[in-house]
Amino acid sequence: MDGHTDNYGEDSYNEGLSLKRANVVADAWAMGGQIPRSNLTTQGLGKKYPIASNKTAQGRAENRRVAVVITTP
């Protein structure tokens, strides 16, 4: 689970926020499914990888997200 933020705020704050965001999603997946939490990894990427422009409210909202990355062992 890769957490992301928009470009507002300090880098260290956004990295922590994006990690918290990813952890919340991973915890929800573990509680709601048959996936052990230990099998889910998280990282906070902050504002490094926007998918939309941060110049508009819509773009900033799109950048505040968690991307689920599925890999095989």
N, CA, C, O and CB atoms as a CASP TS submission, in Angstrom:
PFRMAT TS
TARGET T0000
AUTHOR 0000-0000-0000
METHOD Language model
MODEL 1
PARENT N/A
ATOM      1  N   MET     1       0.850  -1.153   0.000  1.00  0.00           N
ATOM      2  CA  MET     1       0.000   0.000   0.000  1.00  0.00           C
ATOM      3  C   MET     1       0.911   1.235   0.000  1.00  0.00           C
ATOM      4  O   MET     1       1.723   1.425   0.905  1.00  0.00           O
ATOM      5  CB  MET     1      -0.975  -0.013   1.223  1.00  0.00           C
ATOM      6  N   ASP     2       0.757   2.047  -1.012  1.00  0.00           N
ATOM      7  CA  ASP     2       1.554   3.267  -1.141  1.00  0.00           C
ATOM      8  C   ASP     2       0.666   4.469  -0.851  1.00  0.00           C
ATOM      9  O   ASP     2      -0.281   4.742  -1.589  1.00  0.00           O
ATOM     10  CB  ASP     2       2.190   3.378  -2.561  1.00  0.00           C
ATOM     11  N   GLY     3       0.973   5.186   0.227  1.00  0.00           N
ATOM     12  CA  GLY     3       0.217   6.372   0.579  1.00  0.00           C
ATOM     13  C   GLY     3       0.783   7.603  -0.100  1.00  0.00           C
ATOM     14  O   GLY     3       1.998   7.736  -0.254  1.00  0.00           O
ATOM     15  N   HIS     4      -0.103   8.504  -0.508  1.00  0.00           N
ATOM     16  CA  HIS     4       0.284   9.729  -1.208  1.00  0.00           C
ATOM     17  C   HIS     4      -0.461  10.927  -0.619  1.00  0.00           C
ATOM     18  O   HIS     4      -1.504  10.772   0.016  1.00  0.00           O
ATOM     19  CB  HIS     4      -0.002   9.606  -2.727  1.00  0.00           C
ATOM     20  N   THR     5       0.091  12.121  -0.838  1.00  0.00           N
ATOM     21  CA  THR     5      -0.550  13.366  -0.414  1.00  0.00           C
ATOM     22  C   THR     5      -0.513  14.367  -1.567  1.00  0.00           C
ATOM     23  O   THR     5       0.094  14.121  -2.609  1.00  0.00           O
ATOM     24  CB  THR     5       0.151  13.954   0.851  1.00  0.00           C
ATOM     25  N   ASP     6      -1.177  15.497  -1.353  1.00  0.00           N
ATOM     26  CA  ASP     6      -1.023  16.602  -2.296  1.00  0.00           C
ATOM     27  C   ASP     6       0.262  17.344  -1.934  1.00  0.00           C
ATOM     28  O   ASP     6       1.032  16.872  -1.097  1.00  0.00           O
ATOM     29  CB  ASP     6      -2.271  17.566  -2.268  1.00  0.00           C
ATOM     30  N   ASN     7       0.498  18.492  -2.551  1.00  0.00           N
ATOM     31  CA  ASN     7       1.779  19.169  -2.342  1.00  0.00           C
ATOM     32  C   ASN     7       1.758  20.226  -1.242  1.00  0.00           C
ATOM     33  O   ASN     7       2.721  20.981  -1.108  1.00  0.00           O
ATOM     34  CB  ASN     7       2.212  19.806  -3.615  1.00  0.00           C
ATOM     35  N   TYR     8       0.700  20.299  -0.459  1.00  0.00           N
ATOM     36  CA  TYR     8       0.657  21.277   0.624  1.00  0.00           C
ATOM     37  C   TYR     8       1.299  20.716   1.877  1.00  0.00           C
ATOM     38  O   TYR     8       1.095  19.549   2.214  1.00  0.00           O
ATOM     39  CB  TYR     8      -0.783  21.700   0.914  1.00  0.00           C
ATOM     40  N   GLY     9       2.069  21.532   2.563  1.00  0.00           N
ATOM     41  CA  GLY     9       2.705  21.126   3.805  1.00  0.00           C
ATOM     42  C   GLY     9       4.162  20.740   3.614  1.00  0.00           C
ATOM     43  O   GLY     9       4.657  20.595   2.497  1.00  0.00           O
ATOM     44  N   GLU    10       4.822  20.581   4.744  1.00  0.00           N
ATOM     45  CA  GLU    10       6.237  20.213   4.754  1.00  0.00           C
ATOM     46  C   GLU    10       6.414  18.763   4.308  1.00  0.00           C
ATOM     47  O   GLU    10       5.522  17.935   4.491  1.00  0.00           O
ATOM     48  CB  GLU    10       6.841  20.420   6.157  1.00  0.00           C
ATOM     49  N   ASP    11       7.562  18.469   3.730  1.00  0.00           N
ATOM     50  CA  ASP    11       7.838  17.113   3.256  1.00  0.00           C
ATOM     51  C   ASP    11       7.708  16.080   4.366  1.00  0.00           C
ATOM     52  O   ASP    11       7.083  15.037   4.174  1.00  0.00           O
ATOM     53  CB  ASP    11       9.227  17.043   2.655  1.00  0.00           C
ATOM     54  N   SER    12       8.292  16.361   5.523  1.00  0.00           N
ATOM     55  CA  SER    12       8.260  15.386   6.619  1.00  0.00           C
ATOM     56  C   SER    12       6.832  15.136   7.100  1.00  0.00           C
ATOM     57  O   SER    12       6.475  14.004   7.424  1.00  0.00           O
ATOM     58  CB  SER    12       9.127  15.870   7.789  1.00  0.00           C
ATOM     59  N   TYR    13       6.023  16.177   7.146  1.00  0.00           N
ATOM     60  CA  TYR    13       4.620  16.015   7.545  1.00  0.00           C
ATOM     61  C   TYR    13       3.878  15.159   6.526  1.00  0.00           C
ATOM     62  O   TYR    13       3.154  14.236   6.898  1.00  0.00           O
ATOM     63  CB  TYR    13       3.930  17.392   7.692  1.00  0.00           C
ATOM     64  N   ASN    14       4.056  15.461   5.240  1.00  0.00           N
ATOM     65  CA  ASN    14       3.359  14.722   4.195  1.00  0.00           C
ATOM     66  C   ASN    14       3.794  13.261   4.141  1.00  0.00           C
ATOM     67  O   ASN    14       2.973  12.383   3.878  1.00  0.00           O
ATOM     68  CB  ASN    14       3.594  15.378   2.849  1.00  0.00           C
ATOM     69  N   GLU    15       5.066  12.992   4.386  1.00  0.00           N
ATOM     70  CA  GLU    15       5.521  11.602   4.389  1.00  0.00           C
ATOM     71  C   GLU    15       4.878  10.833   5.541  1.00  0.00           C
ATOM     72  O   GLU    15       4.460   9.689   5.365  1.00  0.00           O
ATOM     73  CB  GLU    15       7.058  11.534   4.493  1.00  0.00           C
ATOM     74  N   GLY    16       4.798  11.450   6.710  1.00  0.00           N
ATOM     75  CA  GLY    16       4.131  10.805   7.843  1.00  0.00           C
ATOM     76  C   GLY    16       2.647  10.616   7.600  1.00  0.00           C
ATOM     77  O   GLY    16       2.091   9.564   7.914  1.00  0.00           O
ATOM     78  N   LEU    17       2.000  11.637   7.038  1.00  0.00           N
ATOM     79  CA  LEU    17       0.570  11.553   6.740  1.00  0.00           C
ATOM     80  C   LEU    17       0.288  10.463   5.714  1.00  0.00           C
ATOM     81  O   LEU    17      -0.668   9.701   5.860  1.00  0.00           O
ATOM     82  CB  LEU    17       0.050  12.900   6.231  1.00  0.00           C
ATOM     83  N   SER    18       1.107  10.391   4.692  1.00  0.00           N
ATOM     84  CA  SER    18       0.882   9.378   3.657  1.00  0.00           C
ATOM     85  C   SER    18       1.094   7.971   4.209  1.00  0.00           C
ATOM     86  O   SER    18       0.404   7.041   3.791  1.00  0.00           O
ATOM     87  CB  SER    18       1.815   9.620   2.460  1.00  0.00           C
ATOM     88  N   LEU    19       2.027   7.796   5.132  1.00  0.00           N
ATOM     89  CA  LEU    19       2.221   6.491   5.762  1.00  0.00           C
ATOM     90  C   LEU    19       1.024   6.129   6.630  1.00  0.00           C
ATOM     91  O   LEU    19       0.563   4.987   6.605  1.00  0.00           O
ATOM     92  CB  LEU    19       3.507   6.483   6.602  1.00  0.00           C
ATOM     93  N   LYS    20       0.518   7.085   7.395  1.00  0.00           N
ATOM     94  CA  LYS    20      -0.681   6.833   8.205  1.00  0.00           C
ATOM     95  C   LYS    20      -1.851   6.437   7.317  1.00  0.00           C
ATOM     96  O   LYS    20      -2.604   5.519   7.644  1.00  0.00           O
ATOM     97  CB  LYS    20      -1.048   8.077   9.040  1.00  0.00           C
ATOM     98  N   ARG    21      -1.999   7.119   6.213  1.00  0.00           N
ATOM     99  CA  ARG    21      -3.082   6.832   5.267  1.00  0.00           C
ATOM    100  C   ARG    21      -2.959   5.393   4.742  1.00  0.00           C
ATOM    101  O   ARG    21      -3.953   4.669   4.677  1.00  0.00           O
ATOM    102  CB  ARG    21      -3.057   7.846   4.084  1.00  0.00           C
ATOM    103  N   ALA    22      -1.755   4.987   4.375  1.00  0.00           N
ATOM    104  CA  ALA    22      -1.536   3.623   3.876  1.00  0.00           C
ATOM    105  C   ALA    22      -1.803   2.591   4.968  1.00  0.00           C
ATOM    106  O   ALA    22      -2.375   1.536   4.696  1.00  0.00           O
ATOM    107  CB  ALA    22      -0.098   3.467   3.346  1.00  0.00           C
ATOM    108  N   ASN    23      -1.397   2.886   6.197  1.00  0.00           N
ATOM    109  CA  ASN    23      -1.622   1.953   7.306  1.00  0.00           C
ATOM    110  C   ASN    23      -3.106   1.770   7.605  1.00  0.00           C
ATOM    111  O   ASN    23      -3.538   0.659   7.914  1.00  0.00           O
ATOM    112  CB  ASN    23      -0.904   2.443   8.556  1.00  0.00           C
ATOM    113  N   VAL    24      -3.884   2.829   7.518  1.00  0.00           N
ATOM    114  CA  VAL    24      -5.331   2.726   7.755  1.00  0.00           C
ATOM    115  C   VAL    24      -5.966   1.798   6.722  1.00  0.00           C
ATOM    116  O   VAL    24      -6.802   0.963   7.065  1.00  0.00           O
ATOM    117  CB  VAL    24      -5.999   4.128   7.705  1.00  0.00           C
ATOM    118  N   VAL    25      -5.574   1.943   5.469  1.00  0.00           N
ATOM    119  CA  VAL    25      -6.127   1.086   4.423  1.00  0.00           C
ATOM    120  C   VAL    25      -5.685  -0.363   4.627  1.00  0.00           C
ATOM    121  O   VAL    25      -6.499  -1.277   4.500  1.00  0.00           O
ATOM    122  CB  VAL    25      -5.696   1.586   3.030  1.00  0.00           C
ATOM    123  N   ALA    26      -4.422  -0.581   4.938  1.00  0.00           N
ATOM    124  CA  ALA    26      -3.931  -1.944   5.168  1.00  0.00           C
ATOM    125  C   ALA    26      -4.637  -2.580   6.360  1.00  0.00           C
ATOM    126  O   ALA    26      -4.999  -3.755   6.305  1.00  0.00           O
ATOM    127  CB  ALA    26      -2.408  -1.938   5.397  1.00  0.00           C
ATOM    128  N   ASP    27      -4.839  -1.826   7.429  1.00  0.00           N
ATOM    129  CA  ASP    27      -5.554  -2.351   8.600  1.00  0.00           C
ATOM    130  C   ASP    27      -6.981  -2.733   8.237  1.00  0.00           C
ATOM    131  O   ASP    27      -7.479  -3.767   8.681  1.00  0.00           O
ATOM    132  CB  ASP    27      -5.561  -1.319   9.739  1.00  0.00           C
ATOM    133  N   ALA    28      -7.640  -1.909   7.434  1.00  0.00           N
ATOM    134  CA  ALA    28      -9.019  -2.202   7.022  1.00  0.00           C
ATOM    135  C   ALA    28      -9.070  -3.461   6.166  1.00  0.00           C
ATOM    136  O   ALA    28      -9.972  -4.282   6.329  1.00  0.00           O
ATOM    137  CB  ALA    28      -9.618  -1.011   6.249  1.00  0.00           C
ATOM    138  N   TRP    29      -8.122  -3.621   5.264  1.00  0.00           N
ATOM    139  CA  TRP    29      -8.079  -4.836   4.443  1.00  0.00           C
ATOM    140  C   TRP    29      -7.877  -6.062   5.319  1.00  0.00           C
ATOM    141  O   TRP    29      -8.524  -7.088   5.109  1.00  0.00           O
ATOM    142  CB  TRP    29      -6.956  -4.744   3.391  1.00  0.00           C
ATOM    143  N   ALA    30      -6.988  -5.965   6.298  1.00  0.00           N
ATOM    144  CA  ALA    30      -6.705  -7.110   7.168  1.00  0.00           C
ATOM    145  C   ALA    30      -7.916  -7.465   8.022  1.00  0.00           C
ATOM    146  O   ALA    30      -8.194  -8.644   8.239  1.00  0.00           O
ATOM    147  CB  ALA    30      -5.500  -6.814   8.068  1.00  0.00           C
ATOM    148  N   MET    31      -8.633  -6.469   8.504  1.00  0.00           N
ATOM    149  CA  MET    31      -9.804  -6.724   9.347  1.00  0.00           C
ATOM    150  C   MET    31     -10.981  -7.247   8.535  1.00  0.00           C
ATOM    151  O   MET    31     -11.771  -8.046   9.040  1.00  0.00           O
ATOM    152  CB  MET    31     -10.210  -5.455  10.083  1.00  0.00           C
ATOM    153  N   GLY    32     -11.108  -6.816   7.303  1.00  0.00           N
ATOM    154  CA  GLY    32     -12.278  -7.172   6.513  1.00  0.00           C
ATOM    155  C   GLY    32     -12.100  -8.383   5.622  1.00  0.00           C
ATOM    156  O   GLY    32     -13.072  -8.871   5.044  1.00  0.00           O
ATOM    157  N   GLY    33     -10.900  -8.869   5.501  1.00  0.00           N
ATOM    158  CA  GLY    33     -10.666  -9.980   4.582  1.00  0.00           C
ATOM    159  C   GLY    33      -9.875 -11.096   5.217  1.00  0.00           C
ATOM    160  O   GLY    33      -9.660 -11.125   6.429  1.00  0.00           O
ATOM    161  N   GLN    34      -9.460 -11.985   4.398  1.00  0.00           N
ATOM    162  CA  GLN    34      -8.682 -13.132   4.850  1.00  0.00           C
ATOM    163  C   GLN    34      -7.188 -12.902   4.614  1.00  0.00           C
ATOM    164  O   GLN    34      -6.453 -13.834   4.287  1.00  0.00           O
ATOM    165  CB  GLN    34      -9.146 -14.408   4.133  1.00  0.00           C
ATOM    166  N   ILE    35      -6.754 -11.671   4.780  1.00  0.00           N
ATOM    167  CA  ILE    35      -5.361 -11.316   4.530  1.00  0.00           C
ATOM    168  C   ILE    35      -4.684 -10.987   5.856  1.00  0.00           C
ATOM    169  O   ILE    35      -5.086 -10.033   6.522  1.00  0.00           O
ATOM    170  CB  ILE    35      -5.257 -10.118   3.544  1.00  0.00           C
ATOM    171  N   PRO    36      -3.673 -11.746   6.256  1.00  0.00           N
ATOM    172  CA  PRO    36      -2.952 -11.392   7.483  1.00  0.00           C
ATOM    173  C   PRO    36      -2.273 -10.025   7.324  1.00  0.00           C
ATOM    174  O   PRO    36      -1.694  -9.729   6.279  1.00  0.00           O
ATOM    175  CB  PRO    36      -1.898 -12.483   7.832  1.00  0.00           C
ATOM    176  N   ARG    37      -2.350  -9.218   8.351  1.00  0.00           N
ATOM    177  CA  ARG    37      -1.750  -7.873   8.286  1.00  0.00           C
ATOM    178  C   ARG    37      -0.257  -7.962   8.007  1.00  0.00           C
ATOM    179  O   ARG    37       0.314  -7.067   7.384  1.00  0.00           O
ATOM    180  CB  ARG    37      -1.995  -7.102   9.602  1.00  0.00           C
ATOM    181  N   SER    38       0.374  -9.036   8.463  1.00  0.00           N
ATOM    182  CA  SER    38       1.814  -9.195   8.237  1.00  0.00           C
ATOM    183  C   SER    38       2.152  -9.385   6.753  1.00  0.00           C
ATOM    184  O   SER    38       3.306  -9.221   6.358  1.00  0.00           O
ATOM    185  CB  SER    38       2.338 -10.383   9.039  1.00  0.00           C
ATOM    186  N   ASN    39       1.164  -9.725   5.938  1.00  0.00           N
ATOM    187  CA  ASN    39       1.382  -9.870   4.494  1.00  0.00           C
ATOM    188  C   ASN    39       1.213  -8.554   3.743  1.00  0.00           C
ATOM    189  O   ASN    39       1.469  -8.493   2.540  1.00  0.00           O
ATOM    190  CB  ASN    39       0.428 -10.902   3.926  1.00  0.00           C
ATOM    191  N   LEU    40       0.791  -7.521   4.425  1.00  0.00           N
ATOM    192  CA  LEU    40       0.550  -6.227   3.787  1.00  0.00           C
ATOM    193  C   LEU    40       1.649  -5.248   4.188  1.00  0.00           C
ATOM    194  O   LEU    40       1.881  -5.022   5.375  1.00  0.00           O
ATOM    195  CB  LEU    40      -0.846  -5.670   4.173  1.00  0.00           C
ATOM    196  N   THR    41       2.308  -4.682   3.218  1.00  0.00           N
ATOM    197  CA  THR    41       3.351  -3.700   3.499  1.00  0.00           C
ATOM    198  C   THR    41       2.855  -2.308   3.124  1.00  0.00           C
ATOM    199  O   THR    41       2.027  -2.144   2.228  1.00  0.00           O
ATOM    200  CB  THR    41       4.653  -4.042   2.733  1.00  0.00           C
ATOM    201  N   THR    42       3.375  -1.322   3.822  1.00  0.00           N
ATOM    202  CA  THR    42       2.972   0.056   3.573  1.00  0.00           C
ATOM    203  C   THR    42       4.193   0.944   3.445  1.00  0.00           C
ATOM    204  O   THR    42       5.254   0.664   4.002  1.00  0.00           O
ATOM    205  CB  THR    42       2.056   0.565   4.690  1.00  0.00           C
ATOM    206  N   GLN    43       4.017   2.018   2.701  1.00  0.00           N
ATOM    207  CA  GLN    43       5.041   3.057   2.646  1.00  0.00           C
ATOM    208  C   GLN    43       4.373   4.395   2.391  1.00  0.00           C
ATOM    209  O   GLN    43       3.349   4.484   1.714  1.00  0.00           O
ATOM    210  CB  GLN    43       6.095   2.749   1.550  1.00  0.00           C
ATOM    211  N   GLY    44       4.971   5.419   2.944  1.00  0.00           N
ATOM    212  CA  GLY    44       4.479   6.774   2.748  1.00  0.00           C
ATOM    213  C   GLY    44       5.364   7.498   1.757  1.00  0.00           C
ATOM    214  O   GLY    44       6.551   7.701   2.011  1.00  0.00           O
ATOM    215  N   LEU    45       4.801   7.882   0.644  1.00  0.00           N
ATOM    216  CA  LEU    45       5.576   8.532  -0.411  1.00  0.00           C
ATOM    217  C   LEU    45       5.374  10.042  -0.453  1.00  0.00           C
ATOM    218  O   LEU    45       5.989  10.735  -1.263  1.00  0.00           O
ATOM    219  CB  LEU    45       5.212   7.942  -1.747  1.00  0.00           C
ATOM    220  N   GLY    46       4.516  10.543   0.417  1.00  0.00           N
ATOM    221  CA  GLY    46       4.300  11.988   0.463  1.00  0.00           C
ATOM    222  C   GLY    46       3.795  12.537  -0.859  1.00  0.00           C
ATOM    223  O   GLY    46       2.897  11.972  -1.483  1.00  0.00           O
ATOM    224  N   LYS    47       4.388  13.646  -1.273  1.00  0.00           N
ATOM    225  CA  LYS    47       3.933  14.347  -2.482  1.00  0.00           C
ATOM    226  C   LYS    47       4.804  14.051  -3.704  1.00  0.00           C
ATOM    227  O   LYS    47       4.727  14.770  -4.700  1.00  0.00           O
ATOM    228  CB  LYS    47       3.911  15.844  -2.231  1.00  0.00           C
ATOM    229  N   LYS    48       5.622  13.013  -3.643  1.00  0.00           N
ATOM    230  CA  LYS    48       6.603  12.733  -4.696  1.00  0.00           C
ATOM    231  C   LYS    48       6.007  12.314  -6.035  1.00  0.00           C
ATOM    232  O   LYS    48       6.595  12.602  -7.078  1.00  0.00           O
ATOM    233  CB  LYS    48       7.522  11.670  -4.234  1.00  0.00           C
ATOM    234  N   TYR    49       4.867  11.648  -6.036  1.00  0.00           N
ATOM    235  CA  TYR    49       4.336  11.067  -7.270  1.00  0.00           C
ATOM    236  C   TYR    49       2.890  11.496  -7.522  1.00  0.00           C
ATOM    237  O   TYR    49       1.978  10.677  -7.408  1.00  0.00           O
ATOM    238  CB  TYR    49       4.422   9.542  -7.212  1.00  0.00           C
ATOM    239  N   PRO    50       2.671  12.752  -7.857  1.00  0.00           N
ATOM    240  CA  PRO    50       1.298  13.197  -8.125  1.00  0.00           C
ATOM    241  C   PRO    50       0.759  12.564  -9.406  1.00  0.00           C
ATOM    242  O   PRO    50       1.507  12.301 -10.348  1.00  0.00           O
ATOM    243  CB  PRO    50       1.240  14.734  -8.230  1.00  0.00           C
ATOM    244  N   ILE    51      -0.546  12.328  -9.421  1.00  0.00           N
ATOM    245  CA  ILE    51      -1.199  11.819 -10.634  1.00  0.00           C
ATOM    246  C   ILE    51      -2.036  12.906 -11.298  1.00  0.00           C
ATOM    247  O   ILE    51      -2.584  12.701 -12.382  1.00  0.00           O
ATOM    248  CB  ILE    51      -2.081  10.604 -10.302  1.00  0.00           C
ATOM    249  N   ALA    52      -2.133  14.051 -10.652  1.00  0.00           N
ATOM    250  CA  ALA    52      -2.918  15.170 -11.170  1.00  0.00           C
ATOM    251  C   ALA    52      -2.235  16.470 -10.763  1.00  0.00           C
ATOM    252  O   ALA    52      -1.332  16.472  -9.927  1.00  0.00           O
ATOM    253  CB  ALA    52      -4.391  15.122 -10.644  1.00  0.00           C
ATOM    254  N   SER    53      -2.670  17.562 -11.354  1.00  0.00           N
ATOM    255  CA  SER    53      -2.120  18.868 -11.026  1.00  0.00           C
ATOM    256  C   SER    53      -2.507  19.269  -9.608  1.00  0.00           C
ATOM    257  O   SER    53      -3.646  19.065  -9.186  1.00  0.00           O
ATOM    258  CB  SER    53      -2.601  19.922 -12.030  1.00  0.00           C
ATOM    259  N   ASN    54      -1.571  19.832  -8.890  1.00  0.00           N
ATOM    260  CA  ASN    54      -1.864  20.350  -7.556  1.00  0.00           C
ATOM    261  C   ASN    54      -2.360  21.793  -7.605  1.00  0.00           C
ATOM    262  O   ASN    54      -2.514  22.427  -6.561  1.00  0.00           O
ATOM    263  CB  ASN    54      -0.624  20.258  -6.675  1.00  0.00           C
ATOM    264  N   LYS    55      -2.611  22.314  -8.791  1.00  0.00           N
ATOM    265  CA  LYS    55      -3.067  23.696  -8.949  1.00  0.00           C
ATOM    266  C   LYS    55      -4.567  23.847  -8.746  1.00  0.00           C
ATOM    267  O   LYS    55      -5.063  24.962  -8.586  1.00  0.00           O
ATOM    268  CB  LYS    55      -2.693  24.209 -10.315  1.00  0.00           C
ATOM    269  N   THR    56      -5.294  22.729  -8.753  1.00  0.00           N
ATOM    270  CA  THR    56      -6.746  22.786  -8.567  1.00  0.00           C
ATOM    271  C   THR    56      -7.156  21.924  -7.379  1.00  0.00           C
ATOM    272  O   THR    56      -6.443  20.997  -6.997  1.00  0.00           O
ATOM    273  CB  THR    56      -7.482  22.324  -9.848  1.00  0.00           C
ATOM    274  N   ALA    57      -8.308  22.237  -6.802  1.00  0.00           N
ATOM    275  CA  ALA    57      -8.823  21.436  -5.684  1.00  0.00           C
ATOM    276  C   ALA    57      -9.074  19.999  -6.126  1.00  0.00           C
ATOM    277  O   ALA    57      -8.791  19.059  -5.382  1.00  0.00           O
ATOM    278  CB  ALA    57     -10.121  22.054  -5.125  1.00  0.00           C
ATOM    279  N   GLN    58      -9.601  19.828  -7.327  1.00  0.00           N
ATOM    280  CA  GLN    58      -9.859  18.478  -7.855  1.00  0.00           C
ATOM    281  C   GLN    58      -8.556  17.684  -7.978  1.00  0.00           C
ATOM    282  O   GLN    58      -8.499  16.517  -7.591  1.00  0.00           O
ATOM    283  CB  GLN    58     -10.564  18.559  -9.232  1.00  0.00           C
ATOM    284  N   GLY    59      -7.528  18.309  -8.510  1.00  0.00           N
ATOM    285  CA  GLY    59      -6.236  17.643  -8.663  1.00  0.00           C
ATOM    286  C   GLY    59      -5.628  17.270  -7.326  1.00  0.00           C
ATOM    287  O   GLY    59      -5.108  16.166  -7.163  1.00  0.00           O
ATOM    288  N   ARG    60      -5.689  18.188  -6.364  1.00  0.00           N
ATOM    289  CA  ARG    60      -5.151  17.885  -5.031  1.00  0.00           C
ATOM    290  C   ARG    60      -5.900  16.727  -4.399  1.00  0.00           C
ATOM    291  O   ARG    60      -5.293  15.874  -3.751  1.00  0.00           O
ATOM    292  CB  ARG    60      -5.228  19.121  -4.119  1.00  0.00           C
ATOM    293  N   ALA    61      -7.221  16.687  -4.582  1.00  0.00           N
ATOM    294  CA  ALA    61      -8.021  15.584  -4.034  1.00  0.00           C
ATOM    295  C   ALA    61      -7.598  14.253  -4.661  1.00  0.00           C
ATOM    296  O   ALA    61      -7.525  13.238  -3.969  1.00  0.00           O
ATOM    297  CB  ALA    61      -9.532  15.834  -4.274  1.00  0.00           C
ATOM    298  N   GLU    62      -7.325  14.253  -5.952  1.00  0.00           N
ATOM    299  CA  GLU    62      -6.892  13.024  -6.624  1.00  0.00           C
ATOM    300  C   GLU    62      -5.524  12.568  -6.134  1.00  0.00           C
ATOM    301  O   GLU    62      -5.245  11.370  -6.106  1.00  0.00           O
ATOM    302  CB  GLU    62      -6.857  13.232  -8.135  1.00  0.00           C
ATOM    303  N   ASN    63      -4.678  13.499  -5.752  1.00  0.00           N
ATOM    304  CA  ASN    63      -3.342  13.150  -5.274  1.00  0.00           C
ATOM    305  C   ASN    63      -3.346  12.602  -3.850  1.00  0.00           C
ATOM    306  O   ASN    63      -2.386  11.945  -3.446  1.00  0.00           O
ATOM    307  CB  ASN    63      -2.444  14.357  -5.347  1.00  0.00           C
ATOM    308  N   ARG    64      -4.386  12.854  -3.094  1.00  0.00           N
ATOM    309  CA  ARG    64      -4.510  12.309  -1.731  1.00  0.00           C
ATOM    310  C   ARG    64      -5.136  10.925  -1.844  1.00  0.00           C
ATOM    311  O   ARG    64      -6.359  10.789  -1.896  1.00  0.00           O
ATOM    312  CB  ARG    64      -5.376  13.253  -0.797  1.00  0.00           C
ATOM    313  N   ARG    65      -4.287   9.898  -1.882  1.00  0.00           N
ATOM    314  CA  ARG    65      -4.773   8.558  -2.197  1.00  0.00           C
ATOM    315  C   ARG    65      -3.867   7.485  -1.607  1.00  0.00           C
ATOM    316  O   ARG    65      -2.777   7.764  -1.109  1.00  0.00           O
ATOM    317  CB  ARG    65      -4.883   8.375  -3.705  1.00  0.00           C
ATOM    318  N   VAL    66      -4.354   6.252  -1.681  1.00  0.00           N
ATOM    319  CA  VAL    66      -3.543   5.074  -1.396  1.00  0.00           C
ATOM    320  C   VAL    66      -3.613   4.183  -2.627  1.00  0.00           C
ATOM    321  O   VAL    66      -4.698   3.842  -3.098  1.00  0.00           O
ATOM    322  CB  VAL    66      -4.039   4.316  -0.099  1.00  0.00           C
ATOM    323  N   ALA    67      -2.466   3.816  -3.137  1.00  0.00           N
ATOM    324  CA  ALA    67      -2.390   2.899  -4.277  1.00  0.00           C
ATOM    325  C   ALA    67      -2.112   1.499  -3.738  1.00  0.00           C
ATOM    326  O   ALA    67      -1.187   1.298  -2.951  1.00  0.00           O
ATOM    327  CB  ALA    67      -1.281   3.343  -5.303  1.00  0.00           C
ATOM    328  N   VAL    68      -2.908   0.553  -4.165  1.00  0.00           N
ATOM    329  CA  VAL    68      -2.718  -0.838  -3.765  1.00  0.00           C
ATOM    330  C   VAL    68      -1.864  -1.507  -4.834  1.00  0.00           C
ATOM    331  O   VAL    68      -2.265  -1.611  -5.993  1.00  0.00           O
ATOM    332  CB  VAL    68      -4.096  -1.585  -3.578  1.00  0.00           C
ATOM    333  N   VAL    69      -0.686  -1.956  -4.430  1.00  0.00           N
ATOM    334  CA  VAL    69       0.255  -2.597  -5.345  1.00  0.00           C
ATOM    335  C   VAL    69       0.301  -4.078  -4.986  1.00  0.00           C
ATOM    336  O   VAL    69       0.684  -4.443  -3.875  1.00  0.00           O
ATOM    337  CB  VAL    69       1.688  -1.939  -5.263  1.00  0.00           C
ATOM    338  N   ILE    70      -0.087  -4.921  -5.924  1.00  0.00           N
ATOM    339  CA  ILE    70      -0.137  -6.358  -5.662  1.00  0.00           C
ATOM    340  C   ILE    70       1.076  -7.019  -6.309  1.00  0.00           C
ATOM    341  O   ILE    70       1.336  -6.852  -7.500  1.00  0.00           O
ATOM    342  CB  ILE    70      -1.463  -6.983  -6.198  1.00  0.00           C
ATOM    343  N   THR    71       1.809  -7.776  -5.492  1.00  0.00           N
ATOM    344  CA  THR    71       2.974  -8.508  -5.984  1.00  0.00           C
ATOM    345  C   THR    71       2.839  -9.977  -5.605  1.00  0.00           C
ATOM    346  O   THR    71       2.060 -10.331  -4.720  1.00  0.00           O
ATOM    347  CB  THR    71       4.291  -7.911  -5.412  1.00  0.00           C
ATOM    348  N   THR    72       3.587 -10.811  -6.269  1.00  0.00           N
ATOM    349  CA  THR    72       3.581 -12.232  -5.933  1.00  0.00           C
ATOM    350  C   THR    72       4.850 -12.562  -5.157  1.00  0.00           C
ATOM    351  O   THR    72       5.883 -11.919  -5.342  1.00  0.00           O
ATOM    352  CB  THR    72       3.469 -13.113  -7.213  1.00  0.00           C
ATOM    353  N   PRO    73       4.768 -13.557  -4.298  1.00  0.00           N
ATOM    354  CA  PRO    73       5.952 -13.912  -3.487  1.00  0.00           C
ATOM    355  C   PRO    73       7.084 -14.476  -4.317  1.00  0.00           C
ATOM    356  O   PRO    73       8.136 -14.816  -3.775  1.00  0.00           O
ATOM    357  CB  PRO    73       5.575 -14.915  -2.424  1.00  0.00           C
TER
END
